[in-house]
């Protein structure tokens, strides 16, 4: 079940960890929606990729969450409360993934992961990208979505106030966000692209606060899920360590980048990468269907689809890394320029 790791694979996995960590620190999604497909592109079965990813995620999320908390961006109460329902989602998700693995094998597990990626990433990624694009063009920043505004007006005890997120909402509306994030995290290795948009569009947190608070959620989900997957014997500790080696560096750079960008930049990067990864996973669906005997795909065609999926996946990593570094460096340069101008004015 476990894949051999040669030198090229070792270097590739460390790079994947760095890029995923960079994304995690910047958008708060744990970077899992690039890491799990990257492992699957190496031939790692879906369940093992999910388990190994979750195991590497909780220490990295702890580092990123602490950094963002120091910057005053994370709402600790929000992250912990959403995580309470996420734990239940994790337990259910592990059961579902193990059942699929036992019933349909590795190809069934990989097909399930890929289908879930395509459906959810296209829906959430499109919504986030369009929202960011409108904000970038109009310059009108709608602080709270209409849905969140409506939910915040419903007085359904217990009502909870989140100081850093600057919102008050019923506890019951936080439960679906956590449950959905936990379920997805345990079944396909990622909950951030539900957790972050959920905090933004359902609860009403800003993109920066949501992305930071989700790291707290990711830490708790990752720890809980790792215990479950460990008992199932599906964690490849080699993959976990390699991902962690690269991501612990990347997550700190990503967290630093958030101090120099506006909310719409975080949304723009998140939406762009989600859509590219969705294309990558979509290309592999015919291959997995063929492996299960549900479709007739020639071996040559399968090989081409596999290669195309890998190329698109590497493209998504490159896009994410370049965008984050570009906006971070541009922000640092702008800040230094502003400080010099202020110093020059003060000298007169």
C-alpha positions, 0 to 999 in steps of 0.5 A: 500500500505504501509507495517507494520514495526515491530522491526525486520523490523526496525533493518533490514532497519537500517542495509540496510541503513548502508550497502547501505551508505557504498557502496554509499560512496565507489563506488558512486552509491547511494547504491540504487541497494541493497536498493530497492530490500531489501525493495521489499523483505519486501513486499514493492511495487516496486514504493514505494520502488523506491520513498522512496529510492530516497527520502533518497538518496539525503541528503546522497549523499550530505554528501558523495559528500561533503566528497569526494570533501574535499578529492579532488576526486569529479569534481563539474563541471562534476557532475552538467553538467551530472545532467542537462540532468539527470533531464529530465530523472527523469521526464520521468522515474517518468511518466513511473513508474506511468503508469506501476503502474496504468496499471498493479498494484503492481506486474507489477511495481515489475516485471518491476523493477526486469527485469530492474535490471537483464538486466542492472546489468548483462550487466554493472556488467559483464563489470566492473567486467571483467575490474577490474579482468584484471587490478588486474591480469595484473597490467596494468591500462588503464587510458582511455577506447578506446571509451572515447579516440575516443569521446574526439578526436571529436571536436563537440562544445561546448567542456568542460574541466573538471579540476579534471577529467583531460579530455576535451569532447563535451557537447553532449556526457555527455547528454546520460550519464545523461539522462540514469542515470536519467531515471533509477533512477526514474523508478527503484530507481538507476542511479549510475550503469549507471552514474559511468560506463558512466563517466568512459568508455564513458567520460574517468574519473578515477573510483575514480573521477567518483564515487565521481562526481556521488554523486553530480549527485545523490543529484540533481537527488534525490532531483528532483525525491523526489519532483515528487514522493512526489506529487504522494503520493508514498514516505513512509517517515518511510522507508526513515528515517530508511534508512537515519539513517543507511546510514549517518554513512555508507557513511562516512566510505565508503568515507574514504575507497576510500583514501586507495584503488586503482581504480581496487578495486572500480571496483571489489567491484562494479561489484561483488555486481551488479552480486549478486543482479542481481541473487537475482532479477532474482529469483523473476521474476517467482513469479511476473509473476505468480501474474500477471497470466502470469505463473503457479508457485505453492505457495510452489515454490514461497515461496522458490524463495522468500526466496532464493532471500532474502538470496542472497540479504543479501549475497550481503550486507554482501559481500559488507560490508566485502570487503569495511571494509577489504580493508579500514582496510588493507589500514590503516594498510599499511599506518601506517606501511609505516609512521613508516618505514619513521620515523625510517629511518628519525631518523638515 
